[in-house]
């Protein structure tokens, strides 16, 4: 019985490894094709953004720098709020790898200002979600207040077709923001509200555990 379990685990790991390798191969091919194309067509801002989003998803230091270059090229070709928003989001991600405080804060503030201006020009739920996610994952607390405002705005105005995230995901992220701000009572309130929603057992268990910990430290 134990041998069967080990064989099954081995099989699952191998299948996952194969799919991961195939995904990397496909991504590499996409990058190569798009890099060649934008070198040929110096005016194609849409392909630049598509390529930037791939690099951004990869997420290592060099990839984020390349994504930054591509987003900047894109909004210089076509001044669209979404391009500025994504550029600002990448600046904040780059800031997380900066060890020199002035450099870190330059990236954070510059990124925040780009996203703020983009949303002032075109306010969409998905745009607010991108900004909130960027602020939540920042290694500084500079724009946590904005993240809380954005998540609350999304919850109040939620429309499934307007945003890729579920309402439950948004509530959970808001709870995390309140935890980071040490607003433990607000976090507990959000989590308790979330428990009344239809969520999977694993998430329910995690939230109950978080509530228990917060009740001890508040």
Helices and strands as residue ranges (DSSP letters): H 2-40, H 45-58, H 61-77, H 81-95, H 101-121, H 125-137, H 144-156, G 160-162, H 167-180, H 184-194, H 201-217
